Amino acid sequence: MLPRLHRPLAALVPVLLLGLTACGDDDGTSPNAIDGLAGFDAVEISGEPGSKPTVTWKDQLEADDPEVEVLTEGDGEEVAAGDSVLANLWIGNGFSQEETYTTYGEGGAQELVLDEEQLAPIFLEALEGQTRGSRVAVVASAEEAFGEAGNPSLGIGNQDTVLMVVDLAPAPLAAPQGAKQQRAAWMPRLTAAKGAITGFDFTGTPEPTAKLQQGFLIKGDGPVVEKGQAITVDYLGQVYGGAKPFDESYSKEPTSFPIGTGGVIKGWDRALAGVPVGSRVVLAVPPDLGYGTEGNKQAGIKGTDTLYFVVDVLGAA
């Protein structure tokens, strides 16, 4: 993938791995003596999946054995070992009754692979078999969640307890879904083979302007993408007048990244926020909103090139 087009979604991995987050001279030792309510009796969790949960502490949280509760059951397919899923995560310290980690807001949902190399057993067991679109909560001791040292980097000592809330995003669409739109005069035509987009045909396409342009070929009927969300897309990029794409995902797999947070080129951040899920959009991105005056030599992009993209927005979380 091209630098600055998107970045890997791996923020959850070091957070949920067992015993790999303690670092430095802090061994995670905590003198905390918890004298409160057991498990979910100590807390009230409200809100809809996809938005940051509202957590109201009734008392300090005791956790002898791990507990799992499905707060909202999604209507998607079940996730199984080895599956990849976009997820938002909230973690709280049951002793201090404070939020210690969240992916809601800047950064957006992250990609999780349900395997023992990425997830501690307690989290793997809690998520396997859940349906996409679900909100799942887990209560556990710090040792059960993170190992003997707890997780000092999250402010969780080895005698603390942990509350985790996970929202599993719905499965992305397989293809754009919505109302077809008339192609704007500034847009090049798409080329395709065997049902997959293969490039742009710039024959008769007017010279690009210095402005960012966005237009729909299909206007989706799903929710509108919001800044800070992670979106799942198929895409293809080609310089104006170029003979072939410099990057594309149609021959591979859709990709996911946060939008509006600087994780992609400026043209994408500006043009894709506000687009309904299910849309197919065409973008013309001037150099200053793409790779700047230096361009991208690896991809054959000069500092004066205008970049054209077709983007299928298949999901948002």
N, C-alpha and C positions, 0 to 999 in steps of 0.2 A: 504494500500500500504506500501511497505517496506521503512523505512527511507533511504534517500540518493539514492533511485532508481529514484524518481522524486518528484517534489514539485508542489503544486497547482499554477495555473496561475490566480492570482487575483490582479495584480498590477493596472489594469485599474479601478477596482471597486471604490477605494477611490478617484480617480481622477475625475470620472464622476458622482459621487453622488452629489445631490443638497444639498448645505448648510452644509456638514459634514466635510469639509476640513479646515475650519478656526480653528486655535488653538493658545494656549499661550495668551500673552497680545496683540498681533497684531490683531486689529479688521478689517484689510483690507482697512481702510480708505485711499483714494487716492485723492490728490488735482488736479489730471490730468484734464486739459481742452483740449479736443480733437477738433482740427480744421483741418480736412483733407477731404478725399474722402469717400463717402458712400459705405458700403458693399464691394462687390468684385471689385469695381472700384479702390480700394486702393491697390490691391495686384495681383500678377501674380503667378500662381502655375503650375509647370511643373514636368515632370517625370512620370515613369510608376508605376502602382500599384505593391506593394511588395518591392519597393525601396524607400528610404527616399525622400520626395518631396523637390524640390527646390522652395523656397518661395522668391519672389522678391517684396519688399515693394515699392510702388510708393509714398505713403504718409501715414500719420496716418489714422487709420481706424475708421470711424464712424459707429455706428450700432444702429439705432433706433428700427427696428424690426428684428427679426431673419431671416436669409436667408439661404437656402440650395441649393447647386449646385452639380449635379452629374458630376464629371470631367471625369470619365471613367465608362462606364456601363459594368459590368461583364456579362458573358453568363451563370452563374449558376442559381440555383433556387432562388426564392424570400425568404427573411427571414421574419418571422412573430413573433408576440409577443410570448415570451416564448422560442424561438429558441436560441441555443447556437452557437456561431460563433467565429473563431479565427480572431483577428483584430490587425492591427498596428495603432498607433495613434501619431499624431503630433499636438502640441498646441503652438500657438504664442500669444504674447501680442500686441494688435493692437495699443496701445499708444507708447510703447517703441520700437515696431517693432523688437522684439527679440523672439527667440525660448525659450519656458519655460518648455517644457516636450516633450519627444519622447520615443517610444519603439523600434525604429529602431536601429539595432546594438546589443550590449550586452543585453541579456534578451529576445529578439525576440517578436513575436506576443503573444498576451494574449487572454484568453478566456473571451468572453462577453456573458452574458445571457440577452436577450432583455426583461426585465421586469422592472416595476416601482420601485422595491426594490433595483435594481442595478443602474439604469440610471435616470438622471434628465429628465423631460418631453421633453425638447428641443432635447436631444440626442436620446431619444427613438423614437420621431416622425421623426427625420431625417433619422434613420436607418431602421425603419419598412418599408417593401415593397421594399427595395433595393435588387438587385441581388448579389449573392456571386461572388466575383471577382471585385466588383465595388470600385472606389475611390470616396468618398463623402466629400464635404467641407461644413462647417457651419460657419457663421458669426453671432455673437451675442454680446450683452452687457454682462459685467461680472455678473450683477445681474440676467439676464435671464439664464446664463449658470450655475452659482454657488450659487446664492442667494445673499442676501443683503450685505454680507461681502466680496463678491468676493472669491478669493482663494489665501490667503497670502502664503500658502505653495508652490504655483506655481509662486509666484511673480506677481499675478494679483490682483490689488486693486479694490475696489468697483465701481470706476468710469472708469475703463479701459474697453477695448473691447477685444474680443476673436476671434481668428481664429482657427478652428479645422479641421484637415484633417484625415479621417479614411479610411483605406484599409481593406475591408472585404475579407478574404481569400477564395479561391475556396473551395467547399465542398471536403472532403477527399474521396479517393476511398473506395469502399465497400470491395475490396479484392485486393491482389497483381495483378499487370498487367505488363507483359513483357515476355521475353524469358526464357524458362526453362533451367536450367544449370545442369550439371552432379554433383551428390553429391560427395564431396571430401572424401578421405579415412579416414580423421580424424573425420569426422562428424558422430554423432549418427543418427539413423533413427528417424523419427517423428512417433508418434502414433496419431490416430484420431478416433473420433466417431461422427456420424451424420454430417460429413463434417467439424467439428471443431477440431483443434489441441488440444490434451489432454496431451502430454508429449513427452519425449525422451525414446527411447529404446537403452540402452548402450551395448547391446550384441555385442561382437566383436569389440567394439570401443577401439582404442589404448589408453594407459595411456596419460593424458594430459601433455603438456610441460609447461614450465614456461613463455611461450610467449603468447601474445594476438593473437588469430587466428580469421579470418573472411572469410566467404565463402558464395557465392550466391546459392540459390536454384532456385530463379527467379531473373533475372536482369531487373529492372524496365525500362520503356521507358519514364519516366517523368524527370523533372528537377533535377539536382544534389542538395542534401542537403548541405547548406553552414553553416559554424560556425556562431552561433548567431541566427539562425532561430529556430522557434518553429516547431516541427514535431509532426504529429499525427500517432500513431502506435497501432497495436495489438502485444502482446508479450507473451512469456512464459519463465520462468526461472527454472532450475533444477540443482542441484549439480551433479558433475560427479559420476555416479554409484547410484544416488538417485532413490528411488522407485516412487516418485511423485513430481510434481512441488512445489516450495516454493511460487510462485506468477505467476499470469497469468491474461490476460484480455479477452481471446477468449470467455469465458462464460459470459462476462459482456459487456462493451462498450470500444471502443478504447480510448486511453488517449493521452494527449498532454503535451509537455514540451520543454524548450529550449535546444539546443544541443551545446556542445562546450563551455559552460559557467560555469561548475561546479555544475549544477543542478541535474546531474545524476552521477552514478559511472564513474570513469575514463575510464573504458573499453568501455562504451557506447559513451562517448564524443569523444574518439579517433576513434572508429570503424564506427560510423554512419555518421559522417561528410564525405561528398563525395559520399554517396550512392544515387543512383537515386530513385526518388519517384516511387512507384510501386514494389519495390524490396522485396523479402523475403530473409533475411540473417540469417545465423547461426553464433554465436559468442562463442568462448571459452575464458573466462576471468580469468586470474590467480588471486590469492588472493590479490596481491599488487595493482591490478587495479579494484578490487571489493570492499570488505568490510574490507580488511587489516587483520592484525594478530588477531584482536579481533573478526572477523566474525560478525554474526548477530544472537544472541541467539533466538530472537523472531521467526526467520524464520528457525531455525535449521541449520544455516550455520556456520561451523567451520572456524577458521583462516587459515586452510590449504586447504580448499575446492576450487576447480576450478568450476566456474559457467558457465553453458551452457545456451544460450538463442537462441530462434528463434524470429525474429522481422520482422513484416510486416510494411514497411514504406508506409503509406497511404496518406500522405500529408505533405507539408512544407510551412511555411509562414514567 
